[in-house]
Amino acid sequence: MRDCYNDESLIIEDYILPKCTELNPWLPIDENMPTNKRIFIHTNDTVQIGMFDGRYWANVDGDILACDPSHWMSLPGSPKMKSEY
């Protein structure tokens, strides 16, 4: 049941949001995932930066993860410097 929604919020919720897709969706861990490169990883409802070296998953501190992540996402690129505009 909805409470206190105006017509615009109903349009957004019912018609626009279902048609939207994430710009950078979470991808399942598979053979196409980058190795030896830092990426966002999703493990047990936790998101952290880590990498896979071909044998082990490690977080950004170098600690080996106790369980394998289920999904990954690329890290964003570095921000542009003012001189690069």
Kinemage of the C-alpha trace (Angstrom):
@kinemage 1
@onewidth
@group {chain A} dominant
@subgroup {mainchain}
@vectorlist {calphas} color= white
{ca met a 1} P 0.000 0.000 0.000
{ca arg a 2} L 1.268 3.462 -0.868
{ca asp a 3} L 1.090 6.384 1.451
{ca cys a 4} L 1.514 10.040 0.506
{ca tyr a 5} L 2.789 9.619 -3.056
{ca asn a 6} L 2.010 12.283 -5.609
{ca asp a 7} L 1.310 11.585 -9.278
{ca glu a 8} L 4.933 12.216 -10.306
{ca ser a 9} L 6.322 9.677 -7.870
{ca leu a 10} L 3.779 7.110 -9.085
{ca ile a 11} L 4.923 7.653 -12.669
{ca ile a 12} L 8.565 7.256 -11.688
{ca glu a 13} L 7.990 4.193 -9.528
{ca asp a 14} L 5.548 2.382 -11.796
{ca tyr a 15} L 6.726 3.272 -15.286
{ca ile a 16} L 10.246 4.630 -15.373
{ca leu a 17} L 12.228 2.671 -12.753
{ca pro a 18} L 11.269 -0.789 -14.091
{ca lys a 19} L 12.766 0.197 -17.473
{ca cys a 20} L 16.075 1.414 -16.019
{ca thr a 21} L 19.243 -0.640 -15.964
{ca glu a 22} L 22.374 -0.111 -13.929
{ca leu a 23} L 25.127 1.725 -15.758
{ca asn a 24} L 27.713 -0.568 -14.201
{ca pro a 25} L 25.936 -3.790 -13.277
{ca trp a 26} L 27.387 -6.367 -10.892
{ca leu a 27} L 28.693 -9.294 -12.935
{ca pro a 28} L 28.883 -12.889 -11.729
{ca ile a 29} L 32.331 -14.310 -11.067
{ca asp a 30} L 33.357 -16.281 -14.163
{ca glu a 31} L 36.262 -16.817 -16.563
{ca asn a 32} L 35.752 -13.342 -18.113
{ca met a 33} L 36.570 -11.571 -14.858
{ca pro a 34} L 39.892 -9.697 -14.748
{ca thr a 35} L 42.737 -11.205 -12.732
{ca asn a 36} L 45.642 -9.409 -11.070
{ca lys a 37} L 43.655 -6.158 -11.181
{ca arg a 38} L 41.816 -4.424 -8.349
{ca ile a 39} L 38.033 -4.576 -8.688
{ca phe a 40} L 34.970 -4.184 -6.475
{ca ile a 41} L 33.956 -7.579 -5.116
{ca his a 42} L 30.718 -8.609 -3.406
{ca thr a 43} L 31.034 -11.238 -0.675
{ca asn a 44} L 28.407 -12.127 1.941
{ca asp a 45} L 26.571 -8.784 1.686
{ca thr a 46} L 29.884 -6.903 1.860
{ca val a 47} L 31.451 -4.825 -0.888
{ca gln a 48} L 35.192 -4.284 -0.855
{ca ile a 49} L 38.100 -3.748 -3.200
{ca gly a 50} L 40.077 -6.863 -3.925
{ca met a 51} L 41.697 -8.953 -6.609
{ca phe a 52} L 42.154 -12.541 -7.744
{ca asp a 53} L 45.695 -13.707 -8.463
{ca gly a 54} L 44.653 -16.904 -10.230
{ca arg a 55} L 44.599 -18.942 -7.013
{ca tyr a 56} L 43.376 -16.775 -4.129
{ca trp a 57} L 41.105 -13.797 -3.506
{ca ala a 58} L 42.670 -11.017 -1.459
{ca asn a 59} L 41.388 -7.679 -0.210
{ca val a 60} L 43.188 -4.389 -0.760
{ca asp a 61} L 45.255 -4.984 2.419
{ca gly a 62} L 46.541 -8.277 0.997
{ca asp a 63} L 44.517 -10.452 3.383
{ca ile a 64} L 43.308 -13.730 1.840
{ca leu a 65} L 39.494 -13.876 1.861
{ca ala a 66} L 37.841 -16.707 3.769
{ca cys a 67} L 35.142 -17.143 1.125
{ca asp a 68} L 34.920 -16.429 -2.578
{ca pro a 69} L 32.931 -13.428 -3.823
{ca ser a 70} L 29.835 -13.970 -5.922
{ca his a 71} L 29.972 -10.822 -8.098
{ca trp a 72} L 32.408 -8.170 -9.282
{ca met a 73} L 32.430 -4.695 -10.839
{ca ser a 74} L 35.219 -2.631 -12.385
{ca leu a 75} L 36.584 0.268 -10.399
{ca pro a 76} L 35.918 3.693 -11.923
{ca gly a 77} L 38.767 5.417 -13.712
{ca ser a 78} L 40.772 8.188 -12.139
{ca pro a 79} L 39.141 11.617 -12.202
{ca lys a 80} L 40.300 14.004 -14.911
{ca met a 81} L 42.566 16.834 -13.906
{ca lys a 82} L 41.402 20.350 -14.700
{ca ser a 83} L 44.084 20.631 -17.402
{ca glu a 84} L 42.601 17.594 -19.216
{ca tyr a 85} L 39.219 19.241 -19.942
